[in-house]
Amino acid sequence: MSGKSFRVSDGDWICPDKKCGNVNFARRTNCNRCGREKTTEAKMMKAGGTEIGKTLAEKSRGLFSANDWQCKT
């Protein structure tokens, strides 16, 4: 490792492929590790955590909205 810490920026997203899970920069439309297209299943990230996303919001039956986010700490 280079010793630099990874910083998440708003809009970065996690590849929805369970075998991959790569964190991608917001500007990418496909995962730079496995090539999978960014979909609504992709978890969006914010500097302080991970966005809930449309799929999980729907499963929560109104408890969360797609723009809610989970704190990383």
Backbone bond lengths (Angstrom), bond angles and torsions (degrees), N, CA, C in turn:
res aa  C-N    CA-C-N  psi(-1)  N-CA   C-N-CA  omega(-1)  CA-C   N-CA-C  phi
1 M - - - 1.447 - - 1.512 109.78 -
2 S 1.313 115.04 153.50 1.447 120.30 -177.10 1.521 112.87 -81.78
3 G 1.316 118.21 -12.36 1.441 121.62 -179.41 1.521 112.86 92.54
4 K 1.327 116.88 -12.80 1.460 120.00 177.51 1.518 109.02 -79.02
5 S 1.331 116.12 141.86 1.452 118.92 177.87 1.525 109.24 -87.11
6 F 1.315 115.76 146.93 1.458 122.38 -179.31 1.519 108.94 -79.84
7 R 1.322 116.40 131.81 1.458 120.88 177.94 1.517 109.72 -114.67
8 V 1.306 115.84 124.46 1.459 121.78 178.01 1.520 108.43 -83.68
9 S 1.324 115.97 136.52 1.455 121.72 176.03 1.518 109.36 -111.33
10 D 1.316 116.85 153.65 1.462 120.70 176.95 1.519 109.65 -54.74
11 G 1.322 116.32 133.93 1.464 121.39 178.06 1.513 114.35 94.27
12 D 1.338 118.30 -14.67 1.466 119.44 174.50 1.524 106.96 -61.07
13 W 1.314 117.26 152.70 1.467 119.69 -175.12 1.518 111.57 -139.23
14 I 1.335 114.79 154.76 1.466 122.12 179.64 1.521 108.30 -98.71
15 C 1.320 116.62 131.12 1.460 121.32 179.30 1.532 109.44 -55.97
16 P 1.352 116.78 131.37 1.461 119.56 -178.41 1.524 114.59 -72.94
17 D 1.342 117.55 -10.38 1.464 120.78 177.89 1.527 108.42 -72.57
18 K 1.327 117.13 115.99 1.466 122.27 -176.02 1.524 112.77 -58.33
19 K 1.335 117.66 -29.28 1.465 121.02 179.94 1.520 111.87 -78.66
20 C 1.332 117.28 -17.44 1.464 121.66 -176.92 1.531 110.70 -100.27
21 G 1.333 117.05 -72.72 1.458 121.44 178.41 1.516 115.25 68.09
22 N 1.325 117.73 18.14 1.459 122.14 -179.10 1.524 111.06 -65.89
23 V 1.329 117.00 142.39 1.464 121.62 174.38 1.530 107.24 -89.46
24 N 1.337 115.20 123.97 1.462 121.97 -176.87 1.517 111.11 -112.27
25 F 1.328 116.39 148.75 1.450 120.78 174.77 1.520 109.82 -65.02
26 A 1.317 117.06 151.39 1.460 123.21 -177.52 1.524 112.09 -56.08
27 R 1.320 118.17 -33.42 1.469 121.75 -175.55 1.534 113.03 -70.14
28 R 1.310 117.96 -18.15 1.465 120.57 -176.94 1.526 111.93 -77.61
29 T 1.336 116.12 141.71 1.466 121.19 175.96 1.522 110.48 -104.58
30 N 1.330 116.09 -12.61 1.464 122.57 175.83 1.518 108.20 -133.36
31 C 1.319 116.21 150.47 1.461 121.40 177.71 1.519 109.30 -62.58
32 N 1.328 116.86 132.69 1.465 118.99 -179.76 1.527 112.81 -81.28
33 R 1.331 118.35 -3.28 1.460 121.16 175.54 1.532 111.30 -97.74
34 C 1.346 116.97 -54.29 1.470 119.40 -174.47 1.527 113.55 -108.15
35 G 1.346 117.43 -12.25 1.453 120.80 177.26 1.522 115.10 88.11
36 R 1.329 117.52 -2.25 1.472 119.91 -178.82 1.524 110.31 -64.06
37 E 1.321 115.20 141.01 1.454 120.99 -179.16 1.529 110.87 -70.64
38 K 1.332 115.50 144.22 1.463 120.83 175.57 1.528 107.54 -69.15
39 T 1.310 116.57 126.62 1.462 121.72 -179.23 1.521 109.28 -125.55
40 T 1.321 116.33 -178.75 1.464 119.97 176.67 1.526 110.99 -68.15
41 E 1.347 117.30 -15.21 1.468 121.28 177.02 1.524 111.51 -75.05
42 A 1.327 117.23 -20.51 1.457 121.15 -177.65 1.519 109.58 -66.95
43 K 1.320 116.89 130.10 1.460 120.99 178.48 1.526 108.03 -79.25
44 M 1.324 114.81 125.10 1.455 120.44 177.66 1.519 108.32 -84.40
45 M 1.316 115.55 147.67 1.455 119.49 -177.58 1.517 110.58 -114.47
46 K 1.296 115.34 150.93 1.451 123.31 173.25 1.522 105.95 -123.75
47 A 1.304 116.52 161.90 1.462 120.16 -176.20 1.531 112.44 -53.25
48 G 1.336 117.86 -32.15 1.457 120.28 -177.21 1.511 115.21 -102.37
49 G 1.344 118.16 4.04 1.446 119.14 -178.82 1.514 113.09 170.57
50 T 1.331 117.47 -156.32 1.452 123.64 -176.13 1.519 110.56 -120.60
51 E 1.332 115.79 133.21 1.458 120.59 178.42 1.523 109.69 -67.78
52 I 1.332 116.90 142.35 1.466 122.35 -179.45 1.525 110.51 -62.56
53 G 1.317 117.95 -48.89 1.461 121.94 178.18 1.521 113.07 88.94
54 K 1.317 115.34 160.83 1.467 122.49 -174.75 1.527 112.91 -61.37
55 T 1.319 117.69 -46.08 1.460 121.09 -175.86 1.525 112.08 -61.37
56 L 1.326 117.15 -49.95 1.466 120.26 -179.86 1.522 111.80 -69.20
57 A 1.334 117.37 -32.89 1.461 120.13 177.20 1.523 110.32 -62.58
58 E 1.325 116.53 -42.44 1.465 120.34 178.38 1.524 111.32 -64.80
59 K 1.316 117.22 -38.84 1.467 120.90 178.89 1.527 111.79 -67.69
60 S 1.333 117.04 -25.69 1.459 120.23 -177.64 1.530 112.73 -78.37
61 R 1.314 116.94 -5.70 1.480 122.81 177.48 1.526 112.53 53.49
62 G 1.335 115.40 49.87 1.461 120.56 174.81 1.509 116.09 93.90
63 L 1.312 118.12 -8.71 1.459 120.83 179.97 1.529 111.35 -69.04
64 F 1.340 116.67 -40.01 1.464 122.25 179.74 1.520 110.46 -122.62
65 S 1.335 116.28 154.80 1.461 120.09 171.40 1.529 107.38 -105.87
66 A 1.324 116.74 164.09 1.470 121.16 -177.53 1.522 112.30 -60.89
67 N 1.322 117.95 -26.33 1.468 121.11 -178.29 1.518 113.51 -90.31
68 D 1.337 118.53 -5.00 1.464 120.83 175.18 1.522 108.43 -66.41
69 W 1.309 117.42 158.64 1.455 120.01 179.58 1.513 111.20 -139.79
70 Q 1.325 113.68 155.47 1.465 122.00 -178.54 1.519 108.26 -101.83
71 C 1.306 116.61 124.35 1.464 121.76 179.67 1.521 109.95 -64.33
72 K 1.319 116.50 138.84 1.470 119.16 -178.70 1.519 113.01 -78.82
73 T 1.314 117.25 -10.13 1.463 119.44 177.05 1.505 109.36 -112.28
